[in-house]
Amino acid sequence: MDRVFRSADDDTLIGLVKSAKGRLVVIAPALTKSVASAVADRMADLGTLSMTVILDADPEVYRLGYGDVEALDIIRKASIDAQFDLREQQGIRIAIVMSDDQTLIYSPVPRNIEAGSKTDEKPNAVFLTAGKIEAVAEAAGAAMPTADLAGPVVVPEIGTVALVPARIEETKKDLYTNPPQDFDVSRKLRMFSSQVEYVELSVTNYRLSTGKIKLPQEFGMANDKKLRDQISAQMTSPFKGIGPQTINLTNGEDSEQGEVDEQQLAAERKEIEDTFTYVVPNKGRIILKTDKEAFKKQIATFKNLVTRYQDAMKEAVQKGEEAFEVLLVAEFLERWKANAPGNLKRRYGNPTDAQITSAIKDQARRLFANTVEFRPPEVSLNFKGITYEDMNDPGFRDTLHKAMARTGISPKVIAKLFETGTPSSTVKRVSD
């Protein structure tokens, strides 16, 4: 027997939508993408199927997570194609799906606040078919009494556990320790954070990491001045003098080429940050949410630039490595022929020129590898909401206002950063 009290997940809703033959009614604050797609598909059957769809299109519905904003586009496009009239009911917070003689009445879950139930043991819906009104009462343990006291006992589906005083006291104690947030405060926070937020940008590994190492004993003081500048008791980067690299400045075959170095990359990053973000000292960088996508695109372009620069540096370093090997061979080949290191003598006895050259190059490559490290460039963005305390800090607001005004942000935009309201009320400004 079908349960009366159950969990209304997407699979259940989609099953009802697909099974409707003569009548389909969908009433809800909003829908998920998967359920919206199922409803949209049924609009192709409007010749034989009676359909009603009623939703709430208020933005607050989606801020709370009652549905996916993409679902609105799915439903709207399908309704236009099918010449079907969607309907709206502001403020609706219950939901109903009627599929012929089956009806599911459920409480939509605000997913940004709670995850919701996925098991019938924690129901958020009532499932009814024709003639099941009494079944609702029985499932809740409220069946009509009968004269036949010896009749069968109906076991309820819900409400089987007593709400004892200890449980009530436990709940009161928990609420005392962690009281509910004032609803007006919560609403202000959501509205404010929808206008601006913090952004943290991290760019690592685009600079060349170099180091110094001690030279093996078999490499004595070099005669070559250029080599002496690179190796002595310690070895520094053999390519310290590598300058700007010529690379494609943008993606694509027709990209303009130009010279880029680490200082230019740092300047490019700063320009992007200064264009889209505003610094509040001791707080961080702030970005308008309307600029978020453009900012992310600029950062993606910057990351590609950094990657091309690093690739060019690798090529330049490879050439430097080859030149370094040639210098070491020219400097130490004759010395090692006259007095080969002990490990070569033990291995070869009297090593040949080729064996000595190979040993010197092997040492050169190991030394070179220990002076430089290339890691893939990493660019990460982290967005965080503005806190209620920040919103009510006059110094924070004043600094942010001035920073935005200096970059030419419209006073109308700035004035709306600290507004709040409800779907049914007028907008109020947080006091300055």
Residue pairs with C-beta under 8 A, 6 or more apart in sequence:
2 127
2 129
3 120
3 123
3 127
3 139
3 157
4 126
4 127
4 128
4 132
4 135
4 136
4 139
4 157
5 120
5 123
5 125
5 126
5 127
5 139
5 140
5 157
5 158
6 12
6 120
6 123
6 125
6 126
6 127
7 117
7 118
7 119
7 120
7 122
7 123
7 124
7 125
8 95
8 104
8 106
8 107
8 124
8 125
9 116
9 118
10 32
10 34
10 35
12 104
12 125
13 35
13 38
13 97
13 104
14 34
14 35
14 38
16 97
16 99
16 102
16 104
17 24
17 26
17 35
17 38
17 39
17 42
17 97
17 99
18 38
18 42
19 99
19 100
19 102
20 42
20 49
20 99
20 100
21 48
21 49
21 100
22 48
22 49
22 50
22 100
23 49
23 50
23 51
23 98
23 99
23 100
24 39
24 42
24 49
24 50
24 51
24 52
24 97
24 98
24 99
25 51
25 52
25 96
25 97
25 98
26 39
26 51
26 52
26 53
26 54
26 96
26 97
27 52
27 53
27 54
27 55
27 89
27 92
27 94
27 95
27 96
27 97
28 54
28 55
28 56
28 66
28 67
28 92
28 95
28 96
28 97
28 108
29 55
29 56
29 61
29 66
29 67
29 92
29 93
29 95
29 108
30 55
30 56
30 61
30 62
30 66
30 67
30 68
30 71
30 72
30 108
31 39
31 55
31 67
31 68
31 71
31 75
32 67
32 68
32 71
33 68
33 70
33 71
33 74
35 71
36 67
36 68
36 70
36 71
36 72
36 74
36 75
37 74
39 53
39 75
39 78
40 74
40 75
40 77
40 78
41 78
42 49
42 51
43 51
43 78
43 79
43 81
43 82
43 84
44 82
46 82
46 84
51 84
52 87
53 75
53 79
53 84
53 86
53 87
54 86
54 87
54 88
54 89
54 92
55 72
55 75
55 86
55 87
55 88
55 89
56 88
56 89
56 90
56 91
56 92
57 72
57 88
58 90
58 91
58 423
60 190
60 422
60 423
61 67
62 68
62 69
63 112
63 190
63 194
64 110
64 111
64 112
64 113
65 109
65 110
65 111
65 112
65 113
66 108
66 109
66 110
66 111
67 108
75 86
76 86
78 84
79 85
79 86
90 423
90 424
91 423
91 424
93 107
93 108
94 105
94 106
94 107
94 108
95 105
95 106
95 107
95 108
96 103
96 104
96 105
96 106
97 103
97 104
97 106
98 104
101 129
101 130
102 127
102 128
102 129
103 127
103 128
103 129
104 125
104 126
104 127
104 128
105 125
105 126
105 128
106 124
106 125
106 126
107 124
107 125
109 115
109 116
109 117
109 124
116 124
117 123
117 124
123 157
123 158
126 136
128 135
128 136
134 143
134 144
137 143
137 144
138 154
138 156
139 156
139 157
139 158
140 156
140 157
140 158
140 159
141 154
141 156
141 158
141 159
141 160
143 154
184 420
185 388
187 420
187 421
187 422
188 388
188 391
188 420
188 430
189 385
189 387
189 388
189 391
191 419
191 420
191 421
192 386
192 391
192 417
192 418
192 419
192 420
192 430
193 385
193 386
194 289
195 288
195 289
195 416
195 417
196 286
196 287
196 288
196 289
196 386
196 400
196 417
197 286
197 287
197 289
197 383
197 384
197 385
197 386
198 283
198 284
198 285
198 286
198 287
198 383
198 384
198 385
198 386
199 277
199 284
199 285
199 286
199 287
199 295
199 381
199 382
199 383
199 384
200 284
200 285
200 381
200 382
200 383
200 384
201 269
201 273
201 285
201 299
201 379
201 380
201 381
202 378
202 379
202 380
202 381
202 382
203 269
203 302
203 306
203 377
203 378
203 379
204 375
204 377
204 378
205 310
205 375
205 376
205 377
205 378
206 262
206 265
206 306
206 309
206 310
206 377
207 262
208 237
208 262
208 313
208 317
208 372
208 374
209 372
209 373
209 374
209 375
210 236
210 237
210 240
210 371
210 372
210 373
211 237
211 370
211 371
211 372
211 373
212 234
212 235
212 236
212 371
213 234
213 235
213 367
213 370
213 371
214 233
214 234
214 235
215 231
215 232
215 233
215 234
215 235
215 367
216 363
218 332
218 336
218 341
218 363
219 231
219 328
219 332
219 363
220 335
221 228
221 232
222 228
222 231
222 331
222 332
223 331
224 327
224 330
224 331
226 327
227 327
227 328
227 331
230 236
230 238
230 324
235 367
235 371
236 371
237 371
237 372
238 320
238 321
238 323
238 324
238 368
238 371
239 316
239 317
239 320
239 321
239 372
242 313
242 316
242 317
242 320
243 261
244 259
244 260
244 261
244 264
245 259
245 260
245 261
245 309
245 312
245 313
245 316
246 257
246 258
246 259
246 260
246 312
247 257
247 258
247 260
247 305
247 308
247 309
247 311
247 312
248 255
248 256
248 257
248 308
249 255
249 256
249 257
249 258
249 260
249 305
250 256
250 301
251 301
251 304
260 305
260 309
265 302
265 305
265 306
265 309
268 302
268 305
269 302
272 295
272 298
272 299
272 302
273 285
275 298
275 407
276 287
276 288
276 291
276 294
276 295
276 298
277 285
277 286
277 287
277 295
278 285
278 286
278 287
278 400
278 403
278 404
278 407
279 285
279 286
279 403
280 286
280 396
280 399
280 400
280 403
281 399
283 390
283 396
286 386
286 400
286 403
287 295
287 383
288 409
288 413
292 383
296 381
299 379
299 381
302 379
303 377
303 379
306 377
306 379
307 376
307 377
310 374
310 377
313 374
314 374
317 372
317 374
321 364
321 365
321 368
324 364
324 368
325 360
325 361
325 364
325 365
328 360
328 361
328 363
328 364
329 357
329 360
329 361
329 364
332 360
333 353
333 356
333 357
333 360
336 344
336 351
336 356
336 359
336 360
337 353
337 356
340 351
340 356
341 359
344 351
344 355
344 356
344 359
345 351
348 355
351 359
390 396
391 397
391 418
391 430
392 430
394 432
397 417
397 418
397 432
400 417
401 414
401 417
404 413
404 414
405 411
405 414
415 429
418 429
418 430
418 432
419 427
419 428
419 429
419 430
420 427
420 428
420 430
421 427
421 428
